[in-house]
Each structure stands twice: as C-alpha cells, then as structure tokens.
Amino acid sequence: MSARASWARAAAVLACILLADQAVKALVTSSLARGEEREVLAGIKLVNVRNSGVAFGQLQNGGVIVAAVIAVAVVALVVYFARHGTRPWMWLPTGLLLGGALGNIVDRLREGAVIDFVKLPYWPPFNVADSAITVGVVVLLFVIDRDDGAARPA
C-alpha cells in the first residue's frame, strides 16, 4: 500500500473514532447529571465522571505532566507511522490511537478533564476514546510483531 493510501486510511479511522467518541459523550452528558450513575446491565453502569489524569486515573490533576506525556506519545506515534506507514495494517492502530488521543484531548480543552461514562465492576470508568487507545495498542503490537513472510533469524 502506498504511503498516501495508508495516511488516508489512518485519517478515516481517526475521524470515525473522534466522531463516535464525541457523539457518545454528548449523549451521556445530556442524559446524565455529572456524578450520576445508572445501571444498564448487571454490574455495568453508565456514569458521568471526569478524569484529569491519564490511563485509569493515574496522574490526577497532573496538568503539564499529563499534557507532556500525551504530546510525546502522539509525536512518537506520528513519527513511527511516517517511517513505517506502508507496513501492512499499520494505518489501523495509528488511526485508533490518534482518534482516541484526540477525543480525549478535545475533552481536556473543553472540560479541563476527560469525560468517562462506562463503569465495569472493579475497573475505573472509561470511554470510547480509551477503548480505541487500548485496542490500538494491542493491534499495534500485532502489526509490529507480524511476520510479513520474511524468515526470522533463529
């Protein structure tokens, strides 16, 4: 696949994730008061909470540190993709990761924190963007580790 096609696919995935994330967050914030919870299935709750930290609430109120961690991760991903974008399927995790990151960045700029709305038992609340980031990391590991038919050294 050409680099241009790979960038286009990554951009399409990014746009889908960003739109889905923001649409669902708008729906949740218009349906639930901040701090409110509703059980939707046994143990699974819809919530309206804010997370000023990073993954799983780490670095709460980290401000500049959180912004720096996010910026470094996004820049590293874009540089990696620019160098390896023609690798098969590299566009998918890149789009998932960038779409998820941008979804949460939009929240930080608008709300000062990320809007989380799914609460599972024994797990911190999360959102569509967080899910895209998680899936993106897993897919990225598979794509990087993928054997493209080349013989591996013993």
N, C-alpha and C positions, 0 to 999 in steps of 0.2 A: 504494500500500500504506500502511496506517496505521502510525503510529509504534509502536504496541503490537505489531503483527504483525512489524514489522521487528526490534524488540528480541527478540521470541520466536525468530525465525529465527536471529539472531546468537547467541543463547544456546544454541540447539540445535547449531549448528556448533561453538561454543566447547566444549560438553560432549563432542561426538564427538571432537574433536581432543585434548582433555585426556585422555579415557579411552584413546584409541588410543595416545597418546604414553606414558602411564604404564604401560599394559599391556605394550607392546613393550619398554620399558626394564626392567621387572621380569623379563620373559622373558630378555633379554640378560644382565642381572646375575646371574640364577640359572643361566645356561648357560655363561657365560664368566667366568674369573677376571679381576680388574682387571688391565689391561695385556695380556691375551691377545688374539690375533688368529686368525681363521680365514678362509681364502679361500673364498668361496661361488661366485664366477664369476671368469673370467679378469680379474684386476686389481681386483675388488671384494671388499673384506674386511669381515667382521663383527668389530668391536673392542669393547672395554670400557674407555673412557678418560673422564677428567674434564676439563672446560673451565671454569676460574674466570673467564674473560674474557667478552667478548661475541662478536659475529659473527666467525667464522674465527679465534678465539683472541685477538683484539685485547684490549688492556687486561687481560692476565692478572694475577690477584691484585689487581684494581682495587678490590675491596671496596666502599667507599662511593661511589666514582665510578660503578662499574657499576650499583649499586642506584639511584643518582640518574638515570642515563641511561635505565634501564628505566622508572622511575617517571614521568619526564617524557614518554616516548614513549607509555606506556599512558594517562596522563591526557589527553594531546593527542588520541589516537585516540578516547577516550570522548567528549570534548567535541565533536570534529568529528562523530562519529556522532550525538550528541544534537541537533546543529544541522542535519544533513543526512541523517538516518536514513531518511527517506521516499523518498530518491532511489532509483531502481530499482537493485537488486542491491547496494546499499551494505552490507546485512547480511552478505553473503558474505565480503568481505575483512575486515570488522570481526570476525566470528566466527573466521576463520582466524588473524588477528593476535593477538587476545586469547587464543584457545585455545593458540596456540604460546607466547606470552609466559607464560601461567600454567603451562603444562607445564614450562618451564624455571625458573620461579620456585619451583615445588614442589621441583624438584631442588636448587636453591640452599638452600632452607630445610632440606631433609632431609639433603643430602650436602655442602653447602658449595660445590658446583660442579655444572655441568650434565653429565649422562650423555650421551655421544655414542657411537654404535655403527656407523655406516656410514662406510666409508673408501673413497673412489674414488682412482684414480691422480691425483697432482698436485693433490689437493684436501684440505682439512682434514676431519677426521671431523665428522659431523653426526647429527641425529636427526629424528624425526617432527615435533617442535615447530619445529625450524629450517626444515624443508621447508614447513610450514604458514605460517610467517612469510614466507618467500621468495615463495611462491605468493600469499599475501595482499597483499604489496606490489605485485606485478605486477597482480593483479586490481584493487586499489585505484586504481592509475594509470589503468587502462582505464575504471573506473567514473567517476572524476573527469573524465577527458578525454572521456567518451562524449557524443556529440551526441544529445540527447534529442528530436530533431526540431525544435529551435529553430534559427533561422537564426543563423549566426555572423557577426560583423562581418568585413568584408573587410580 
